[in-house]
Amino acid sequence: VQLQAFGGGLVQAGDSLRLSCAASGRTDNVPWMAWFRQAPGKERESVASISRRVGVTYYADSVLGRFTISRDNAKDTVYLQMNSLKAEDTAVYYCTAGRVSLPDYWGQGTLVTVSS
């Protein structure tokens, strides 16, 4: 499975941004897709996950109510809508696929920078 993420950039606090992740390859064997992020000097953390078949979602407490993960299985694409962005959301965001807490596949990161 190959993953390609799009949509990072520089925004101001309070703005919105949408990340997209296009998957290709044997995606029919992938039960979950997710977004992780890694901020400077911090460990990588799970942000949001979605099951490909049923659409069950999980969110980190820090983004609950502000971020929404969604999927379009016909396009093999997962989205992360990020609203009310904060400076602490600044990180490299990674699209992943596979198991919910231990992904098997990782895409290249896309940098999100939120200026305060």
QUIRA-V432499 format. One record per backbone hydrogen bond with DSSP energy under -1.0 kcal/mol. CO is the residue of the C=O (numbers start at 1). NH is the residue of the N-H. E is the energy in kcal/mol with one decimal. If there is no record, write none. Layout:
co:nh:e
CO:NH:E
CO:NH:E
//
This chain:
co:nh:e
2:24:-2.2
4:22:-2.7
6:20:-2.3
9:113:-2.8
11:115:-2.9
12:15:-2.2
15:85:-2.3
17:82:-3.2
19:80:-2.4
20:6:-2.8
21:78:-2.3
22:4:-2.0
24:2:-2.6
25:27:-2.2
26:29:-1.3
27:30:-1.7
31:52:-2.4
32:98:-2.6
33:50:-2.9
34:96:-3.0
35:47:-3.0
35:48:-1.5
36:94:-3.0
37:45:-2.9
38:92:-2.3
39:42:-2.3
45:37:-2.5
47:60:-2.5
48:35:-2.8
49:58:-1.9
50:33:-2.4
56:51:-2.2
58:49:-2.3
60:63:-1.6
60:64:-1.2
63:66:-2.4
63:67:-2.4
66:83:-2.1
68:81:-3.0
70:79:-2.8
72:77:-1.9
76:23:-3.2
77:72:-2.8
78:21:-2.0
79:70:-1.8
80:19:-2.5
81:68:-2.5
82:17:-2.4
85:14:-2.9
86:89:-2.0
87:90:-1.8
91:112:-2.8
92:38:-2.0
93:110:-2.3
94:36:-2.6
95:107:-2.7
96:34:-2.0
97:104:-1.7
97:105:-2.4
98:32:-1.5
105:97:-2.0
110:93:-2.9
112:91:-2.0
113:11:-2.8
115:13:-2.6
//
